[in-house]
Amino acid sequence: MTGDAGHLRLARPPRKKDGGRRHAHNYYLLGMRRADAGAGEEARTHLRRALDFDPAFLPALRALADLEAGAGDYPAAERWLRQALDAAGPNADLYFHLGNVALNRNDPRRALETYRQAEALADATPELRFNIGLAYLFMGASAEAETAFTALTLEQPANARVWDALGCARRQRDDAAGAEAAFVKALELDPALNDARDHLAQLLMETPDLRRAQRVLEGALQREPERRSSLHLLGMVYAASHDYAAAAACWQRLVDLGQASPEAYQSLAAAALHLGDRARAGAALTEMLLLYPDHAQGHVQLGLLLLDEGESADGWQHLETAALLAPGDPTVRQALATARALLARRR
């Protein structure tokens, strides 16, 4: 072409108006790659960029919810799931995950309500019915939980986790024999299921057969030497058997691993006192309060220990801190009364 006609362009079909969704999908894929690589913040950046192009892009909303739930930020996970529901409308899968968030937030009643919303929209999957059973279990509705898990054992007889959950429901109903049978069945199906060993050990700790509870927990630790729950329970078994040195070793192991809960520090301190090692008890409680400064019972324990050692000012300060943290706690009030009586006798 020559002249002005040379500037004319060939006619093309109009572009489809889906560029935003295409870009959203590309950023979603980038985000998932970074998430798989463990780069959470980069993943979040890409996924939010996907939503800039398409605010209703469900895969990105779900992925962001999963990232936040995995990081323990359940309020943020719930916000993303609510946004997804606003975009998609009633959706069984989204309600299922929203129920999981509620369960992780220790709100089983709300979880159950949300699971029922999922159930009303689609046929209930085994996973949904399992989590409904968990919600009942955490609510203390053990009969309903047992019914749910029993039905699942008939449907999935080789599922070890279902048998473990059934054992927990039976234990909650004070059916010790039935609970033990379910835990044993779970371990027959999956010898690596250490959750079932912990649950079986807890059941056995309520009987005189502490030696068997010890063997069960030792079996768990053979498979997972740094398993926090099993170490703590083994310490409790040793303490119940009055072997305070072995108990203290379990809880000290948790401290050394950097995995000690306040309860583990308190138990270590109590074991040290049984062994006559007041300095070790004080050191354990002091370390605990550096990590958990708002733990009222820790302040009570350390305060009373210091008062008994004659360190009245420091001891009283810890008790006053406990009173500020938990003003309505009867054990704190009792500790203050004990401290006042002790100080009065010394005057």
Secondary structure, 3 states (H helix, E strand, C coil): CCHHHHHCCCCCCCCCCCHHHHHHHHHHHHHHHHHHCCCHHHHHHHHHHHHHHCCCCHHHHHHHHHHHHHCCCHHHHHHHHHHHHHHHCCCHHHHHHHHHHHHHCCCHHHHHHHHHHHHHHCCCCHHHHHHHHHHHHHHCCHHHHHHHHHHHHHHCCCCHHHHHHHHHHHHHCCCHHHHHHHHHHHHHHCCCCHHHHHHHHHHHCCCCCHHHHHHHHHHHHHHCCCCHHHHHHHHHHHHHCCCHHHHHHHHHHHHHHCCCCHHHHHHHHHHHHHCCCHHHHHHHHHHHHHHCCCCHHHHHHHHHHHHHCCCHHHHHHHHHHHHHHCCCCHHHHHHHHHHHHHHHHHC
